[in-house]
Amino acid sequence: MLPTMPRMRSDQVPASAASGLSAALQRRIRDAIRAAGGWLPFDRFMAMALYEPGLGYYANGSLKFGRMPASGSDFVTAPEMTPLFGRALAVQVAQALEATGSDEVWEFGAGSGALAGQLLDALDARGVVVRAYHIVELTAELRDRQRARLVPHAPRLHWHARLPERIDGVIVGNEVLDAMPVQLLHWTGAAWRERGVAEAADPGDGAAGFAWADRPTALAPPAPGPYPPGTVTEIHPQAQAFIRTLAGRMGRAVAVFIDYGFPEAEYYHPQRSGGTLMCHRGHRADADPLADVGLKDITAHVDFSGIALAAQAAGLEVLGYTSQARFLINCGLPALMAEAGLAEAVAAQRLIAEHEMGELFKVIVLARGTDFDPVGLRLGDRSHRL
């Protein structure tokens, strides 16, 4: 996701209602802190802030996705920027469907539904039969929005609130892994501490009475360091557990995950001593997840080395890893841009520009039961960096 302009949002949820939802969520988190003995690990805090039913950021009815702050949105993702993203990705999806011998697509965390519509339109135009398009979405509010947007494709759409027992076909996840709760670690210079959340003794404005609190831990980042004293970084057991669980459900299937992140050596570089945790609201970014709880997104970059290792340990094959720019170029985005109007071509340029999404975003392709040469990875594969 990208913030676009330094302007606060005017959400679809009225300010008074949003404030009430945030206050109710804060009370629930304070109750959880007290029930846990005064300290909540950050991954649990993040899970509640984002997904607490009816109150969390992704469950409270507010608008998230959009090009501009004036729409009331908080951030923009590639499918909202231009339909050329979905049309290019469809080239890879079509090849993977043929390789798996399937006519089913599974999208995890479909957001506004924009990518689903783009993929189905593009695959139809290419004569690729998609009998069923499955969306795995945790929050009922987002499922309702997706249904409303995807009415033209309704007969072949299916929603799931949890993982099915078996998945065959092609799995797509755009900006899914970054929204999975992370654990925070703080290096004192002598030992690692797990950073969590407690009630603040003297709440500051907007802090909702929450404060950082560290506890001793046996946890440590996967890279040995060295780390400067004061380093705060993330580890990703939930994302890796998701990959292992997904692997156990994959029959003959290919999974394509697109997200911002780094391989391990870059993620845990000494110069990245502040970690990657970031919040998004009104197309502005900040690094304080304890403020405005439930009213903004909380994310962390993806450790793609950890994802690859989890996949391999669960029996998946890592078919490749590269930048979003190289992947989309391999899938024919420049030709699509040449055929598009000026506005769409300019928007698509952001997808591959090195200083925007092209280099920060990466693509990893995983598979079980099929072995083929993904078109999106034919040039510029970076698997050796994982």
C-alpha positions as CSV (number, residue, x, y, z in Angstrom):
1,M,0.0,0.0,0.0
2,L,1.1,3.5,-0.6
3,P,0.2,6.8,1.1
4,T,-0.5,9.4,-1.6
5,M,-1.0,12.9,-0.1
6,P,-0.5,14.5,3.3
7,R,-4.2,15.0,4.1
8,M,-6.4,13.5,6.7
9,R,-9.4,11.5,5.7
10,S,-13.1,12.1,5.9
11,D,-14.3,8.5,6.4
12,Q,-17.5,7.0,5.3
13,V,-18.1,6.3,9.0
14,P,-19.0,9.7,10.6
15,A,-16.3,11.1,12.9
16,S,-18.5,10.7,16.0
17,A,-19.2,7.1,15.2
18,A,-15.6,6.4,14.4
19,S,-14.6,7.9,17.7
20,G,-17.1,5.8,19.5
21,L,-15.9,2.6,17.8
22,S,-12.3,3.4,18.7
23,A,-13.3,4.1,22.3
24,A,-15.1,0.8,22.5
25,L,-12.1,-1.1,21.0
26,Q,-9.8,0.6,23.5
27,R,-11.9,-0.5,26.4
28,R,-11.9,-4.1,25.1
29,I,-8.1,-4.0,24.7
30,R,-7.7,-2.6,28.2
31,D,-9.9,-5.5,29.5
32,A,-7.6,-7.9,27.6
33,I,-4.5,-6.3,29.1
34,R,-5.9,-6.6,32.6
35,A,-7.0,-10.2,32.0
36,A,-3.5,-11.1,30.9
37,G,-1.9,-9.7,34.1
38,G,-1.1,-6.2,32.8
39,W,0.8,-6.9,29.7
40,L,-0.3,-7.9,26.2
41,P,2.1,-9.2,23.5
42,F,2.1,-6.9,20.5
43,D,0.8,-9.6,18.1
44,R,-2.3,-9.9,20.1
45,F,-2.7,-6.1,20.4
46,M,-2.3,-5.8,16.6
47,A,-4.8,-8.6,16.0
48,M,-7.4,-6.9,18.1
49,A,-6.7,-3.4,16.6
50,L,-7.2,-4.8,13.1
51,Y,-9.7,-7.7,13.4
52,E,-11.7,-7.5,16.6
53,P,-15.3,-8.2,15.4
54,G,-17.2,-5.0,14.7
55,L,-14.5,-2.8,16.1
56,G,-11.1,-3.5,14.6
57,Y,-9.9,-1.5,11.6
58,Y,-10.8,-4.1,9.0
59,A,-14.1,-5.0,10.7
60,N,-15.7,-1.6,11.6
61,G,-17.2,-0.5,8.3
62,S,-14.7,2.3,7.4
63,L,-13.5,2.8,3.9
64,K,-9.9,1.6,3.4
65,F,-9.0,1.4,-0.2
66,G,-8.9,4.3,-2.7
67,R,-6.7,6.5,-4.8
68,M,-7.2,9.8,-3.0
69,P,-7.8,11.0,0.6
70,A,-10.9,12.9,-0.5
71,S,-12.7,9.6,-1.1
72,G,-12.3,8.8,2.6
73,S,-9.8,6.1,2.0
74,D,-6.5,5.5,3.9
75,F,-4.2,3.9,1.3
76,V,-4.0,2.8,-2.3
77,T,-3.1,-0.7,-3.5
78,A,-2.1,-1.7,-7.0
79,P,-5.6,-2.8,-8.2
80,E,-7.1,0.5,-7.1
81,M,-4.4,2.4,-9.0
82,T,-5.0,0.8,-12.4
83,P,-6.7,-2.3,-13.9
84,L,-3.5,-2.9,-15.8
85,F,-2.2,-4.6,-12.6
86,G,-4.9,-7.3,-12.8
87,R,-4.5,-7.7,-16.5
88,A,-0.8,-8.3,-16.2
89,L,-1.2,-10.7,-13.3
90,A,-3.8,-12.6,-15.3
91,V,-1.1,-13.7,-17.7
92,Q,0.6,-15.5,-14.8
93,V,-2.7,-16.8,-13.4
94,A,-3.6,-18.2,-16.9
95,Q,-0.3,-20.1,-17.2
96,A,-0.6,-21.5,-13.7
97,L,-4.2,-22.6,-14.3
98,E,-3.0,-24.6,-17.3
99,A,-0.1,-26.1,-15.3
100,T,-2.4,-27.2,-12.5
101,G,-5.1,-28.4,-14.9
102,S,-7.6,-26.4,-12.8
103,D,-10.4,-23.9,-13.5
104,E,-10.4,-22.5,-9.9
105,V,-8.8,-19.3,-8.5
106,W,-8.5,-18.6,-4.8
107,E,-7.9,-15.0,-3.6
108,F,-6.9,-14.3,0.0
109,G,-7.8,-10.9,1.5
110,A,-9.5,-9.5,-1.6
111,G,-9.9,-6.0,-0.1
112,S,-12.3,-3.9,-2.2
113,G,-12.8,-6.7,-4.8
114,A,-11.0,-4.7,-7.4
115,L,-8.4,-7.4,-8.2
116,A,-11.0,-10.2,-8.4
117,G,-12.9,-8.2,-11.0
118,Q,-9.8,-7.4,-13.0
119,L,-8.6,-11.0,-13.0
120,L,-12.0,-12.4,-14.1
121,D,-12.4,-9.8,-16.8
122,A,-8.9,-10.4,-18.2
123,L,-9.1,-14.2,-18.0
124,D,-12.5,-14.1,-19.8
125,A,-10.9,-11.9,-22.5
126,R,-8.1,-14.4,-22.9
127,G,-10.6,-17.3,-23.3
128,V,-9.4,-18.9,-20.0
129,V,-12.3,-20.7,-18.3
130,V,-12.7,-19.9,-14.6
131,R,-15.5,-22.0,-13.2
132,A,-15.1,-20.8,-9.6
133,Y,-13.4,-17.8,-8.1
134,H,-13.1,-18.2,-4.3
135,I,-12.4,-15.4,-1.9
136,V,-11.1,-16.2,1.6
137,E,-12.0,-13.1,3.7
138,L,-12.1,-13.0,7.5
139,T,-14.3,-9.9,8.0
140,A,-18.0,-9.9,7.1
141,E,-17.9,-6.2,6.3
142,L,-15.4,-6.7,3.6
143,R,-17.2,-9.7,2.2
144,D,-20.3,-7.5,1.9
145,R,-18.4,-4.8,0.0
146,Q,-16.9,-7.4,-2.3
147,R,-20.3,-8.9,-3.1
148,A,-21.6,-5.4,-4.0
149,R,-18.7,-4.7,-6.3
150,L,-18.6,-8.0,-8.0
151,V,-22.3,-8.5,-8.9
152,P,-21.5,-9.1,-12.7
153,H,-19.4,-12.1,-11.7
154,A,-21.7,-13.4,-9.0
155,P,-22.6,-16.9,-10.4
156,R,-19.0,-18.1,-10.0
157,L,-18.0,-16.3,-6.9
158,H,-17.7,-18.1,-3.5
159,W,-16.8,-16.6,-0.2
160,H,-15.1,-18.5,2.7
161,A,-14.4,-17.2,6.2
162,R,-11.8,-19.8,6.8
163,L,-9.4,-22.1,4.9
164,P,-11.0,-25.0,3.1
165,E,-9.8,-28.5,3.6
166,R,-8.2,-28.7,0.1
167,I,-7.2,-26.1,-2.5
168,D,-6.5,-26.9,-6.1
169,G,-5.8,-24.3,-8.7
170,V,-4.2,-20.9,-8.4
171,I,-3.9,-18.9,-5.1
172,V,-3.4,-15.1,-5.2
173,G,-2.5,-12.9,-2.3
174,N,-1.9,-9.2,-2.9
175,E,-0.8,-7.4,0.3
176,V,-2.1,-10.2,2.6
177,L,1.1,-11.2,4.4
178,D,1.9,-7.7,5.6
179,A,-1.4,-7.4,7.6
180,M,-0.7,-10.5,9.7
181,P,0.2,-9.7,13.3
182,V,3.8,-9.6,14.2
183,Q,5.8,-9.9,17.4
184,L,8.1,-7.1,18.4
185,L,11.6,-7.5,19.8
186,H,13.8,-4.9,21.5
187,W,17.6,-5.3,21.8
188,T,18.9,-3.6,24.9
189,G,22.6,-4.2,24.0
190,A,22.8,-7.2,26.3
191,A,19.6,-9.2,25.6
192,W,16.4,-9.4,23.6
193,R,13.2,-8.3,25.2
194,E,9.7,-8.9,23.8
195,R,7.9,-5.6,23.4
196,G,4.2,-5.6,24.3
197,V,1.5,-3.2,25.4
198,A,0.4,-2.1,28.9
199,E,-1.9,0.5,30.3
200,A,-0.1,3.9,30.5
201,A,0.3,5.4,34.0
202,D,-0.1,8.9,32.5
203,P,-2.0,8.7,29.2
204,G,-0.9,11.2,26.5
205,D,-3.2,12.8,24.0
206,G,-4.5,10.3,21.5
207,A,-2.6,7.4,23.1
208,A,-5.7,5.9,24.6
209,G,-3.9,5.0,27.8
210,F,-1.5,2.5,26.2
211,A,2.3,2.3,26.6
212,W,5.1,0.1,25.5
213,A,6.4,-2.4,27.9
214,D,9.2,-5.0,27.5
215,R,9.5,-8.4,29.1
216,P,12.4,-11.0,29.1
217,T,12.1,-13.5,26.2
218,A,13.9,-16.4,24.6
219,L,12.8,-15.1,21.2
220,A,15.3,-13.6,18.8
221,P,15.4,-12.5,15.1
222,P,16.5,-15.2,12.7
223,A,19.6,-13.2,11.6
224,P,22.5,-13.2,14.1
225,G,23.2,-9.5,13.8
226,P,25.1,-7.5,15.1
227,Y,22.3,-5.2,16.2
228,P,22.8,-1.7,17.6
229,P,21.5,-1.2,21.1
230,G,17.9,0.1,21.0
231,T,17.0,-1.9,17.9
232,V,13.3,-2.7,17.6
233,T,12.4,-5.2,14.9
234,E,9.7,-7.7,14.1
235,I,9.4,-11.5,13.8
236,H,6.6,-13.2,11.8
237,P,5.4,-16.5,13.3
238,Q,1.8,-15.9,12.2
239,A,2.7,-15.3,8.6
240,Q,4.9,-18.4,8.6
241,A,2.3,-20.5,10.3
242,F,-0.2,-19.4,7.7
243,I,2.1,-20.6,4.9
244,R,2.6,-23.9,6.7
245,T,-1.2,-24.3,7.1
246,L,-1.9,-23.3,3.6
247,A,0.7,-25.8,2.3
248,G,-1.2,-28.6,4.2
249,R,-4.4,-27.7,2.3
250,M,-2.8,-27.3,-1.2
251,G,-3.4,-30.2,-3.6
252,R,-2.2,-29.4,-7.1
253,A,-1.8,-25.7,-6.7
254,V,0.3,-22.6,-7.3
255,A,0.4,-19.7,-4.9
256,V,1.4,-16.1,-6.0
257,F,2.0,-13.7,-3.1
258,I,2.8,-10.0,-3.8
259,D,3.8,-7.7,-1.0
260,Y,6.3,-5.2,0.3
261,G,9.3,-6.7,2.1
262,F,12.9,-7.9,2.0
263,P,14.9,-11.1,2.2
264,E,16.3,-11.8,5.7
265,A,19.7,-10.1,5.1
266,E,18.1,-6.8,4.2
267,Y,15.3,-7.0,6.7
268,Y,17.6,-7.5,9.7
269,H,20.3,-5.2,8.5
270,P,21.9,-3.1,11.3
271,Q,20.8,0.1,9.5
272,R,17.1,-0.9,9.8
273,S,17.3,-0.6,13.5
274,G,13.8,0.9,13.8
275,G,12.1,-2.1,12.2
276,T,9.4,-1.8,9.5
277,L,6.2,-1.4,11.6
278,M,4.0,1.3,10.0
279,C,0.4,2.7,10.2
280,H,-1.7,4.3,7.5
281,R,-4.6,6.7,7.8
282,G,-5.8,9.3,5.4
283,H,-3.0,8.5,3.0
284,R,-0.5,9.5,5.7
285,A,2.0,7.1,7.3
286,D,3.1,7.1,10.9
287,A,4.8,4.7,13.3
288,D,2.6,4.9,16.4
289,P,0.2,1.9,16.5
290,L,-0.8,2.9,20.1
291,A,-2.6,6.0,18.9
292,D,-6.0,6.1,17.2
293,V,-6.5,2.4,17.7
294,G,-8.9,0.9,15.2
295,L,-8.9,4.0,13.0
296,K,-5.8,3.2,11.0
297,D,-4.1,0.2,9.4
298,I,-1.0,-1.4,11.0
299,T,1.4,-3.3,8.9
300,A,4.9,-4.7,8.8
301,H,7.1,-5.6,5.8
302,V,7.4,-9.3,4.9
303,D,10.4,-11.4,5.6
304,F,10.4,-13.3,2.4
305,S,13.3,-15.6,3.5
306,G,11.1,-16.7,6.4
307,I,8.2,-17.3,4.0
308,A,10.3,-19.4,1.7
309,L,11.8,-21.5,4.5
310,A,8.3,-22.1,6.0
311,A,7.0,-23.1,2.5
312,Q,9.9,-25.5,1.9
313,A,9.6,-27.0,5.4
314,A,5.9,-27.8,4.6
315,G,6.8,-29.5,1.4
316,L,6.1,-26.7,-1.1
317,E,8.5,-25.8,-3.9
318,V,9.7,-22.2,-4.2
319,L,9.4,-21.6,-7.9
320,G,11.0,-18.1,-7.7
321,Y,11.1,-14.7,-6.2
322,T,11.6,-11.3,-7.8
323,S,10.6,-7.6,-7.7
324,Q,7.1,-6.5,-8.6
325,A,8.6,-4.5,-11.5
326,R,10.4,-7.4,-13.0
327,F,7.4,-9.7,-12.5
328,L,4.9,-7.3,-14.2
329,I,7.3,-6.5,-17.0
330,N,7.7,-10.3,-17.6
331,C,3.9,-10.6,-17.7
332,G,3.7,-8.0,-20.5
333,L,2.8,-4.8,-18.6
334,P,4.8,-2.5,-21.0
335,A,2.7,-3.7,-23.9
336,L,-0.5,-3.1,-21.9
337,M,0.7,0.4,-21.1
338,A,1.4,1.1,-24.7
339,E,-2.2,0.2,-25.6
340,A,-3.7,2.2,-22.7
341,G,-4.6,5.8,-22.4
342,L,-2.2,8.3,-20.9
343,A,-3.8,8.3,-17.4
344,E,-3.7,4.5,-17.1
345,A,-0.1,4.4,-18.4
346,V,1.0,6.9,-15.9
347,A,-0.7,5.1,-13.0
348,A,0.9,1.8,-14.2
349,Q,4.3,3.4,-14.2
350,R,4.0,3.6,-10.4
351,L,3.8,-0.2,-10.3
352,I,7.2,-0.6,-11.8
353,A,9.0,2.6,-10.8
354,E,12.0,1.8,-8.6
355,H,11.3,4.7,-6.3
356,E,7.7,3.7,-5.8
357,M,6.3,0.2,-5.9
358,G,8.5,-1.5,-8.4
359,E,11.4,-2.4,-6.1
360,L,9.9,-2.3,-2.6
361,F,7.2,-4.8,-3.6
362,K,8.3,-8.4,-4.3
363,V,6.6,-11.5,-5.7
364,I,7.1,-15.1,-4.5
365,V,5.6,-18.1,-6.3
366,L,5.1,-21.4,-4.4
367,A,3.7,-24.7,-5.7
368,R,2.7,-28.2,-4.9
369,G,2.1,-31.0,-7.4
370,T,3.2,-29.1,-10.4
371,D,6.5,-27.9,-11.8
372,F,6.6,-25.3,-14.5
373,D,8.5,-22.1,-15.5
374,P,6.4,-19.2,-14.3
375,V,6.3,-16.5,-17.0
376,G,6.6,-13.7,-14.4
377,L,9.9,-15.1,-13.2
378,R,11.6,-15.9,-16.5
379,L,14.0,-12.9,-16.2
380,G,15.3,-11.5,-13.0
381,D,14.7,-14.3,-10.6
382,R,16.2,-13.4,-7.2
383,S,15.7,-16.7,-5.4
384,H,19.4,-16.7,-4.6
385,R,18.9,-13.7,-2.3
386,L,16.4,-15.5,0.0
